[in-house]
Amino acid sequence: MSSFNYRQRNNIILAAIIVLGCILLYAMSGLFSAILGAIILFTIFRSVYLYLVEKRNWNSAFTAVLIIFTSLVVIVIPFLSMSIMIVERITSLSRSDLPIQDWIYKIDIFASHHFGQPKLAENTLQKLGTFITDLFPSILGSAVNILMNLLVMYFLLFFMFTQMKDFENVLLKYAPFREQHTLKFAIALRNATYSNVLGQGIIAVVQGVLLGMGFYAFGIPDPVFWGMLGALISFLPVVGAPTLAIPTSIILFANGHSFKGIALLIYGLLVIGNIDNIFRMIINKRLANTHPIISVIGVFIGLPLFGILGLVFGPLLLSYFLLLVEIYETNRMAADRLERIRTSTES
């Protein structure tokens, strides 16, 4: 006869589950970005999938493949292409036709005379190189890792769509809170995803286009590259695309183009900078209001973990965490209220 009772056996099984779960999580840590990417794409395209399958009676597998192809062409390939182009362009700046060393010298002379910083541009460029190297570890890594993550992400996404009811029923069954709170969390998760991914993506594209157009109008070489870099930097809170107009304006000043320098600075800070405020106000009104503190802290959390993808994943994970904390607090208050009612009834 076994010396363990029912509760002891359950505790042993629970401990084994926790240990094996930790081992599995550690083993899958390299694929975490693929899993999170699948969740994000599922959240973004879920309503489209339901409309096409339930309203238009499209085949579920065909619709899933169509959504996968669309996200690959519209989101993934442009993002990867832009990232690779930016990395290669920045690493080859010293071999390009741009007078980088001359610009650095002139900016350092200007900064030394006006701000007492004789090596401002040189130190900034060194820090920028280190930052870019840290920012793109997944892009600078092997193509095999990128391909593997994409395959896993789309493999998961396909079955999340084609077996949506089973997938969502499992989530409801094993969610650690009540069904109404689970639905509330799902809606809040959708809004946070739309705000952080779609909203910030729209702002990034608009700011990048405006920056490239402004650089072209003021005769800055390679405006397409700077527009792409501006779109990427717009994901960084506080910094943003308009800050690229500041060093460019200093270069124009140093080359004797004072009017162009002033005009570009005004265009960058007032026009491009206010675009962010206008679009963010519209997005926050229609979707979720992502606080700037969440964006700042989320970026610092996400960059070391995911590289360039951390610009999106970091704020999103922090938003999900805060949503869980809010629901936990709601559950705790409800449990305390029931306990008080039960105690008063018994007394």
C-alpha positions in Angstrom: 0.0 0.0 0.0 1.3 3.5 -0.9 2.5 5.6 2.0 1.3 8.8 0.3 -2.2 10.2 0.6 -4.2 11.9 -2.2 -3.0 15.5 -1.2 0.7 14.4 -1.0 0.5 12.8 -4.4 -0.9 15.9 -5.9 1.8 18.1 -4.3 4.5 15.8 -5.7 2.9 16.0 -9.2 2.6 19.8 -8.9 6.3 20.0 -8.0 7.2 17.9 -11.0 5.0 20.0 -13.2 6.7 23.2 -12.0 10.3 21.7 -12.4 9.5 20.4 -15.9 7.8 23.7 -16.8 10.8 25.7 -15.8 13.1 23.4 -17.9 10.7 23.7 -20.9 10.6 27.5 -20.5 14.4 27.7 -20.4 14.7 25.4 -23.4 12.2 27.5 -25.4 13.7 30.9 -24.4 15.2 31.3 -27.8 11.7 31.0 -29.4 10.0 33.4 -27.0 10.0 36.2 -29.6 8.3 33.8 -32.1 5.6 32.9 -29.6 5.0 36.5 -28.6 5.0 37.5 -32.3 2.3 34.9 -33.0 0.2 36.2 -30.2 0.5 39.8 -31.5 -0.4 38.8 -35.1 -3.3 36.7 -33.8 -4.6 39.6 -31.8 -4.2 42.0 -34.8 -5.8 39.8 -37.4 -8.4 37.9 -35.3 -11.3 40.2 -36.3 -10.3 40.0 -40.0 -10.2 36.2 -39.8 -13.6 35.9 -38.1 -15.2 38.3 -40.7 -13.8 36.3 -43.7 -14.7 32.9 -42.2 -18.0 33.6 -40.5 -19.4 36.4 -42.6 -18.0 35.6 -46.0 -17.8 31.8 -45.6 -14.2 31.5 -46.7 -12.3 28.3 -46.0 -10.6 28.6 -42.6 -7.2 27.1 -43.7 -7.1 29.3 -46.8 -7.9 32.4 -44.8 -5.2 31.6 -42.3 -2.6 31.2 -45.1 -3.8 34.4 -46.7 -3.4 36.3 -43.4 0.1 34.8 -42.9 1.1 35.8 -46.4 -0.3 39.3 -45.9 1.5 39.8 -42.6 4.7 38.5 -44.2 4.5 40.9 -47.1 3.2 44.0 -45.3 4.9 43.7 -41.9 7.7 41.2 -41.6 9.6 41.5 -44.9 9.6 45.4 -44.9 10.7 45.5 -41.3 13.5 43.0 -41.8 14.6 44.8 -45.1 14.6 48.2 -43.4 16.5 46.9 -40.4 19.2 45.2 -42.5 19.5 48.3 -44.8 19.9 50.6 -41.8 22.6 48.3 -40.2 24.6 48.0 -43.4 24.3 51.7 -44.2 25.4 52.7 -40.7 28.4 50.3 -40.7 29.5 51.5 -44.2 29.2 55.3 -43.4 32.9 55.6 -43.1 33.3 54.2 -46.7 30.6 56.3 -48.2 30.7 59.6 -50.0 29.3 61.4 -47.0 31.9 63.7 -45.5 31.4 62.2 -42.0 34.8 63.2 -40.6 34.4 66.7 -41.9 30.9 66.9 -40.3 32.3 65.6 -37.0 35.1 68.1 -37.0 32.7 71.0 -37.7 30.2 69.9 -35.1 32.9 69.5 -32.5 34.2 73.0 -33.2 30.7 74.4 -33.0 29.9 72.5 -29.8 33.3 73.5 -28.2 32.7 77.2 -28.9 29.0 77.3 -27.8 28.6 74.5 -25.3 32.1 73.7 -24.0 32.0 70.2 -25.4 35.0 69.8 -27.7 34.4 66.1 -28.6 30.6 66.0 -28.6 30.1 64.6 -32.1 32.9 62.1 -31.8 31.7 60.7 -28.5 28.1 60.6 -29.7 29.0 58.7 -32.9 30.9 56.1 -30.8 27.9 55.7 -28.5 25.6 55.5 -31.5 27.7 52.7 -33.0 27.6 50.7 -29.7 23.8 51.3 -29.4 23.1 50.1 -33.0 25.2 47.0 -32.4 23.2 46.2 -29.2 19.9 47.1 -30.9 20.1 44.7 -33.8 21.5 41.4 -32.3 18.7 39.4 -34.0 19.2 41.0 -37.3 23.0 40.7 -37.1 22.7 37.0 -36.1 22.5 34.1 -38.5 19.8 33.9 -41.1 19.0 30.4 -39.8 17.8 31.7 -36.4 15.6 34.3 -38.1 14.1 31.7 -40.4 13.5 29.3 -37.5 11.7 32.0 -35.5 9.6 32.9 -38.5 8.7 29.3 -39.2 7.7 28.7 -35.5 5.7 32.0 -35.3 3.7 31.2 -38.5 3.3 27.5 -37.5 1.7 28.6 -34.2 -0.3 31.3 -35.9 -1.8 28.9 -38.4 -3.2 26.6 -35.8 -4.2 29.5 -33.5 -6.5 30.6 -36.4 -7.7 27.2 -37.8 -8.4 25.9 -34.2 -9.4 29.2 -32.8 -12.4 27.9 -30.7 -10.4 25.1 -29.1 -7.5 27.5 -28.5 -9.7 30.2 -26.8 -11.7 27.6 -24.8 -8.4 26.2 -23.4 -7.4 29.8 -22.4 -10.8 30.3 -20.7 -10.6 26.9 -19.0 -7.1 27.4 -17.5 -7.2 31.1 -16.9 -6.6 31.8 -13.2 -9.5 34.2 -12.9 -13.2 34.3 -13.6 -14.7 34.3 -17.1 -15.8 37.9 -17.1 -12.4 39.0 -16.0 -10.8 36.8 -18.7 -13.0 38.5 -21.3 -12.1 41.9 -19.9 -8.4 41.0 -20.0 -8.8 39.8 -23.7 -10.4 43.2 -24.7 -7.7 45.2 -22.8 -5.0 43.0 -24.3 -6.4 43.7 -27.8 -6.5 47.4 -27.2 -3.0 47.5 -25.8 -1.7 45.6 -28.8 -3.4 47.9 -31.2 -2.1 50.9 -29.4 1.5 49.7 -29.1 1.8 48.0 -32.5 -0.6 49.5 -35.0 -0.7 53.0 -33.4 3.0 53.3 -33.0 3.6 51.8 -36.4 1.4 54.4 -38.1 3.2 57.2 -36.2 6.6 55.8 -37.2 5.7 55.6 -40.9 4.3 59.2 -40.9 7.3 60.6 -39.1 9.7 58.7 -41.3 8.1 60.0 -44.5 7.9 63.6 -43.2 11.6 63.4 -42.1 12.7 62.0 -45.5 10.7 64.7 -47.3 12.1 67.4 -45.2 15.7 66.2 -45.7 15.1 66.0 -49.4 13.7 69.6 -49.5 16.7 70.9 -47.6 19.2 69.1 -49.8 20.4 66.5 -47.3 22.1 63.5 -49.0 20.3 60.1 -48.9 16.9 61.3 -47.5 15.4 57.8 -48.0 17.9 56.3 -45.5 17.4 59.0 -43.0 13.6 58.7 -43.3 13.8 54.9 -42.6 16.1 55.6 -39.6 13.7 58.3 -38.4 10.8 55.8 -38.6 12.8 53.3 -36.5 13.9 56.0 -33.9 10.3 57.1 -33.6 9.7 54.0 -31.5 12.1 55.3 -28.9 10.2 57.4 -26.3 11.5 60.9 -25.6 14.0 60.7 -28.5 11.9 60.2 -31.6 12.4 61.1 -35.2 12.5 64.9 -34.7 15.8 64.7 -32.8 17.5 63.8 -36.1 16.8 67.3 -37.2 19.0 68.7 -34.4 22.4 67.4 -35.5 21.5 68.0 -39.2 20.7 71.6 -38.4 24.0 72.0 -36.6 25.8 70.6 -39.7 24.0 73.2 -41.8 25.0 75.9 -39.4 28.6 74.7 -39.4 28.6 74.9 -43.2 27.3 78.5 -43.2 23.7 77.7 -44.1 22.1 79.4 -41.2 18.6 79.9 -42.7 18.4 76.3 -43.7 19.6 75.2 -40.3 16.9 77.3 -38.5 14.2 76.2 -41.0 15.0 72.5 -40.6 15.1 72.8 -36.8 11.7 74.4 -36.8 10.3 71.8 -39.3 11.7 68.9 -37.2 10.7 70.0 -33.8 7.4 71.7 -34.5 5.9 69.9 -37.5 7.2 66.4 -37.2 7.2 66.5 -33.4 3.6 67.6 -33.2 2.5 64.9 -35.6 3.4 62.4 -32.8 1.1 64.3 -30.4 -1.8 64.5 -32.8 -1.8 60.9 -33.9 -1.2 59.6 -30.3 -4.2 61.6 -29.1 -6.4 60.1 -31.8 -5.1 56.6 -31.1 -5.5 56.9 -27.3 -9.0 58.2 -27.8 -10.0 55.3 -30.1 -8.0 52.5 -28.5 -5.9 52.3 -25.3 -4.1 55.1 -23.5 -0.5 53.8 -23.2 1.2 56.0 -20.7 4.6 57.4 -21.8 6.2 55.9 -18.6 5.1 52.4 -19.8 6.8 53.1 -23.2 10.0 54.3 -21.6 10.4 51.5 -19.1 9.1 48.9 -21.6 11.8 49.9 -24.2 14.6 49.6 -21.6 13.2 46.2 -20.6 12.7 45.0 -24.2 15.9 46.0 -25.9 18.3 43.7 -23.8 15.9 40.8 -24.3 14.8 41.1 -27.9 17.1 43.6 -29.6 15.3 45.8 -32.1 12.0 43.9 -31.5 12.1 45.0 -27.9 11.0 48.5 -29.1 7.6 46.8 -29.6 7.7 43.8 -27.3 8.9 45.6 -24.2 6.1 48.1 -23.8 3.6 45.4 -24.8 4.8 42.9 -22.2 4.8 45.7 -19.5 1.2 46.6 -20.6 0.2 42.9 -20.3 1.8 42.7 -16.8 0.0 45.7 -15.6 -3.3 44.3 -16.9 -2.7 41.1 -14.9 -2.0 43.1 -11.8 -5.2 45.1 -12.2 -7.3 41.9 -12.6 -5.5 40.3 -9.6 -6.4 43.4 -7.5 -10.0 43.2 -8.7 -10.1 39.5 -7.7 -8.5 40.1 -4.4 -11.0 42.9 -3.5 -13.9 40.7 -4.6 -12.6 37.8 -2.4 -12.2 40.2 0.6 -15.8 41.4 0.1 -17.2 37.9 0.0 -15.2 37.0 3.1 -16.6 40.0 4.9 -20.1 39.1 3.9 -19.6 35.5 5.0 -18.2 36.5 8.3 -21.0 39.0 9.0 -23.6 36.3 8.1 -22.0 33.7 10.4 -21.9 36.2 13.3 
